[in-house]
């Protein structure tokens, strides 16, 4: 068998007869599988000894990059540090070994966490009530839109089937609206990168269910016309939805509820330091203003004297899934909120904003800044200022890997041809930011003096630049060497 090398990793290590495990003796008797469920041939699985398997996956993990390895300035996705204390709290057996069907009197501690978390999020956002049931940020969006639709239907206002979404919105906004059975109406942005109020006015009528806004928006800019927008949408009978994906820089500065928003979701992984990536699990709590609480999904937790109770019956409630969301994820966020406390959580927003503006101002002489405004937690460059050598944003991103940094988000938002979205988060030190700035300046210089070294990057990673077209059209999906 030929070995296929990926960097310093050999992916085909199988040898006939090798074993790395032994199954325990069967203590439950013999049960014959029905013939239709049995394999006709043995499964073609790798045969390896235990030490080979351990070394393979250890070496493979060393080629992964995460926020624990180094700086991860991924704009929009907010790859912030997950404190170890969060993991320790979530792993406590008193919480980790609970079952969702246990009687209420045996899970009072967990119910208290739910209740306190709901109250904390209400205090942070200025909204009346929260549900912790949604299993992800996008699931939270869908839940919030379902609440809005249920509200209109409860009033007999069934013609409100349209949702206004800015052209700078996250892709999940129109997707969630479509899944909810609503029609998407796009509102344009001005040259300054914020919602065009004049364009919005022409879209408002009695078919509008809601307007979705991300604030700060996808360009990292604060939507300074929210009071005017909120008034216009409410006057036409619609509700205001706050996409909380970019809530990070708002902590300690302002609250969506105070701005006039009716419904919002929060991405716990972006703002409250729960793990991000790997396909989940996630959590997307949804908050509503006073008067919309009855539409939130059940079960929900209420306090009755010194006890906590699960409320499971409500005729107006929407249904988004069984049980109570991803408890261990909420435990991590709850730990983070308690660790920071009311005083220190106020510093998250200002520090995130300071770091982003520091990086932006330090690089705008060599990278194109299409909207020269004060940003919040993130900002967008439109590639290199000097584009004469043909070095693209993709090239810059690949070259960053050679210097030990994860690349920022590239080619999003779609408002600019060579978008490069950078978000440092509030956790990073000035020394880390200075090193990152220095590397980006070095790459800009390389693009002038030796553009080929940038165009052919990366050079120091386990694999070189992949052929994306071939990978999509001819993916290798087997572990064994294919015979062509």
N, C-alpha and C positions, 0 to 999 in steps of 0.2 A: 504493500500500500504506500502510495506517495504521500509525503507530508506536505501540507500547505502552510507556509510561513506567513504570519501577520506581524511585522516588526520582529520582536524577539519571542513571539508566541507560536508554538506549534499547535495547530488546532486538531490534528488527527493523531491521537496517542493510543488508540485501541490496539490491543494484542489479544488474539484468541486465548481464552482460558484465564485471563487476568481477573481477579476479584478484589473489590475494596470494601466488601460488606459481608455480614452474615445475618440472616433473618432470625429473630427469636423463635424458639420452639412454639408450634401452634398449640394454644391452650383452649381452643374453642371448638375442637372437633373438625371433621372433614365435611365440606359442603361442595357438592359437585355443581359446577356451572352448567347451565343449559347449553346444549350443543351449538345453538345459534349465536351464543355470546362468546364462544371460545375461538381463539386464533387458529387459523389453519397452518401458520408458520410462526416460528419464534420471532419475537420483536427484534429488529435490527438496532440494538443499542450498543454504545461503546463499552468495551471491556477494559477496565483500567484498575490498577491498584490504588489504595487510598492515598498514599503519599503523592502519587502523580496527580490525582484529582485536586488535592489540597494546593499543591504548588501551581497548578494551572489556573485555578480560580483566584489565588492570591496574586499571581503575576497579572492576571487580567484586571483585577480590581485596582492594581497600581497604575494602570493606564487610564483609569477614570479620572475625571476632573470634577471637583465640587467646591463649594464655598469653604470646606475644611482644608482644601489643598492650597487655594490661592484666591486672588481677586476675581470676582465673577460679575462683571458689570452689565448683566443682561437686562436691557431696558424693557419695560412693560411687565416682565415676569417677576421682577423683584426677588432675586436670589440672595436673601439675607441670612445671616447667621442664625442657626437653631441652637440656643443654649443647652448645654448638657443637663442642666437641672430640670429642664422640661421633660427630657427622656426619663430621668430618674423618677419624677413624680408620676408620669403616665404608666411606668412599669411597676408601680407599687402593687403588690398582690391584692391589697384591699380593694383596688379599683380594677386591675387587669383581669381578675378572676371572677368578676361579676357576670351574671347572665341577665339579658333584658327581660326575661319572663319571671324573675324573682318577685316575691311579694314586696309591696311598698315599704313595709316596716323593716325589711332587711337591706334596703339600698338607700337609706336616708342620707348617707354621706354623698353618694353620687347625685341624688336629686338636689341636694344643697349646691353642689358644683354647678349643675344645670341652672338652677335658679339664680345663683350669684353671677354666673356668666351672662345670663339674659339681662340682669340689672346693670352689669358693668357695661355691656355694649350699648344699652339704652343711654346711660350717662355719657358715654364717649361720643355718641352720634346725635343725641337730642331727639331720638324717636321713642315712642311710647312703649312698644313691646317688640320682642324678638322671638323667633323660632330658631332652634339649632338643628332642625331636622334635615335640611338639604345636605347632600353628600359631596358637593363640590361647588366651586364658584359659579360655573355655568348652570348647575342644578339650582343654585340660589337665584340666578336670573330668571329661569323658567318659573320657579316658585313665586317670585315677586310679580311677574307678569300674570300668572294665574290668579293671584290675589286681586290684581287690578281688574282682570276680566270678571271675576266673581263679584266684585263691587259694582261694576256697571250693570251686570245682569240682575243683581239683586234689586236694582232700581228700575228694571225694565228698559234700560237704555241699551238695547241689543245692537243698535247700529254702529256703536263705537268699536270698530274692528281694525283701526289703523294705529301704528306706533311710529312716531317720528324718531329717526336715528341720525345723528350727525355723520358726515362723510369721513370723519376722523375716528369713528368708534372702533372698539374692539370687534373682531369678527363674530364673537359669540353674541353680541347684541342682536343683530338681524337674525342670526341662527335661532336664538332662543325665542324671538318673537314669532318666527315661522313655525317652530315646533308647537307653540301655543295656539297656532291657528290664526295669527294676526298678520295683517298686511304691513309691509315696511315702506315707509315714506322717508326719503333721504333729504336732509337739510344741509346746505352747503356751508363751508367755512369761509371766513374772510381772509384777506391776504395776511392778516395778523395771526391767523391760526385759531380763531375762536368762532363760535356759532354766528352765522350771519342772521341777525334778527330780522332784517327786511325780507330775506328769503323765507324765514320761518313764518312770518305773518301771512304769506300767501298760501301756506299749507294748512292753516288752522280752520277747522269747521266742526260740525257736530258728529263727525265720524271718527274723531281722534280720541283714542282711549288713553294714550300716555305719550310722554316724551322721555326718552332715555338719554341721560347725560353722564359722561365720565368726567369727573373733576378732581384734580387737574386732568385735562384731556390727554389724548395719546401723544401729543407733542410735548407734554410736561408743562403746559401753560394753564394758568388759572382762568376759568371762565368768568370774566369780570362782569358779564351782563346777566348773571343768573337772576337777580331781582326782577328785571324787565321780562325775561323769558318765563319765569315762574308765574308772573301776573298774567301774561298773555295766554299761557296754556290753561291755567285755572279758570280764566274768564270764559274760555271756550268749552269748559266742562271736562277737560282732560286731567290726568294726574301726572305728577312729576316723579320719575324713577331715577335714582342715583346709583350708577354703577360704581361700587366701592372698591374696584380693582386698584385704584390709585389713591386710596385713603391715607397711605403712609405719611405724606407730607402735611396732611390736615390735622394730625394728632396734636392737640394742644394749641391749635390756631383757630379753627372754626368747626362747626358741626352741621352736617347735612340737614338735620331737622330744623335748625334755626334759619336755614336758607329757604325753607318752604317746600322741601322734598317730602313726598308722601310715603314712598317705599324705597328700600335700598337693600343691597346684599353686600356682604363683606367677604373677601377672600382671606381666610385666616392665615394661609401660607405667605401672603404678601405683607400683611400688616402686623400679624401677631406671631410670627416666627415659627409656625409649624412647618414640617417638612414639605418640600416642593419637588415634584418630579417623580419619575418612575411609574406614572400612571395612577397614582393614588396611594392610600386613601386621602380624601380631601374633606373640606368642610366649607359651606357657604351660608352662614346664618343670614336670615332675612328679617329686617326691621320695618315697622309700619308706624305711621302717626296715629294719634288718638282717633278712634272712630272706625279703624280698619282691623282692629285686633281679632274680631270674630271670624275673619276670613283666613287667618293663619292656620296652618295644618296642625292637627293633633297627632299624637299626644303632646301636651305641654305641661310644664311644672308650675304649680302654684303653692304658695305658702299659706298654711292654715294653722295659726298660732305658732307652736314650736315645731310643727311637723310639715313635711313637704308631700304633696299629693300629685298624682298624675291625672290630668283631666283628659278624658278620651272621647267625650261626646259633645259635638257641636254641629248643628245642622248646616251652618254656613261655611264650615271649614273645608278647605280644599284638601286633596289627598296627594301626597308626594312620595310615599314610601312607608314601609313598616318601621316600627321602633323609633329610635330617638337620635338618628344621625350617627356620626363617627365619634364615639365617646373619647377614645384615646387621643384623637386629634384635638378635641376641645380641652382635654386635660392639659395638653401642652400650651395651648393659648391662654388658658386660665392661669397656669403657672407663670407665664411671661408677664401677664397683666399684674399679678400680685408681686412679682419680683421688681418690676419697675415702680409700681405704686402710682398714686395720683400725681405726685410731684414730678417724677422722672418721665412718666409717659408724655408729659407736656413738651419734653425736649426732643422727642422723636421727629416731629415735623420740621422744626427749625434746623436740626442737624442734617436731616436728609436734604433739605433745600440748600443749606450752606455747602455741603459736599458737591452737589450737582453743579451749582453755579461756579464753584472753585475750579472744577475740571473744565467746564465750558469756557470760562474766561481765559484759562491758561492755554487753550488750544485753538481758539477762533481765528488766530492769525494764519494757521496752516490748514485748518479744516473749514469747509464752507458752512457758515451758520445762516440758514435761510431766514430765520425769524429772530432778530437780535433783541430779545426781551428777557427779562428776569424769568428764569424757569423755576419749577418746584423741584420734585424729586428726580426728574430725568429731563433729557434734552435730546434734540435730533440734529446731527450734522448731515449735510448733503454731500458726502464724500470729501475728497481732498480739494483744497482750494485750487491747486494747480493740477488740472486734468489733462495737460498736454501730453503726458507720457502714456496715457491710457490705463493707468493703474486704477482699478475699481475698488469700491467698498468691499466686495468679496475678497479681493487680493489683500487689502489691509487686514481684514478679519482673519484670513488664513495666516498671515505673517505674525499676527499677535500670538498665535499658538506657539510659534518658535521661541517666543520670549517668556513663555510660561503663564500666559493669561488666557482666560476664556474670552472668546469674542463677544462683543455686544450684539444686541439684536440688529439684524441688517435687512434692508429692503422693506422695512415696515416702520412707520406707516407709509401708505402708498402715495402720500401727497408729494413726495420727492423721489426723484429717479434713483439717487444713490444714498438712500436713508441709512443712517447709522445711529441707533438709539442707545444712549448710555445712561445707566442708573447706578450710582455708587452705593446707595443706601447710607443710613445714618451710622452704621457700625464701623465703617472704614476710617483708619487713622490718616492724618495728613501725610505721613511718610509713605504709606501705601499709594495714596493718590498721586504724590509727587513722582514715585517710580513709574506708575502707569502713564502719567503725562509725559514723562521722559521717553518712554518706549514709543508712544504714538508720535512724538516729535521725531524720533529716530527713524521710524517707518516713513514719515513724510519726507525726510531727507533722502532715505534710500530710494524712494519713488522718483526723485529727481536725478540722483547720481547713478543708480544701478537698478532701474525698474524691473529687470528680469528676475532679480532675486526676490522681489515682492510678488511678481506675477506667477512664479512657480512655487511659492510657499504652500504648505509648510515643508520644512526640511528636517526638523528634529523630532517629529512625532512618530509614533509606532506605525502609522500608515501615512502615505502621501495624500495628495489631493485626489479625491475619488472622482470617477466618471459618473456624475449623477444620472445622466441619460441611460447609460448601460446598467447602472444599479437598479433603475426603475424598470427597464425593459427586460433585463436578464438577471433577476435576483438569484443568488445562491441560497437555497433554503434547506439544504441537507448538510449533515455533518461529515458525510463521507465524500471522498474525492469522486467527482463525476467523470465517467469515461466518455470522452467525446469521439 
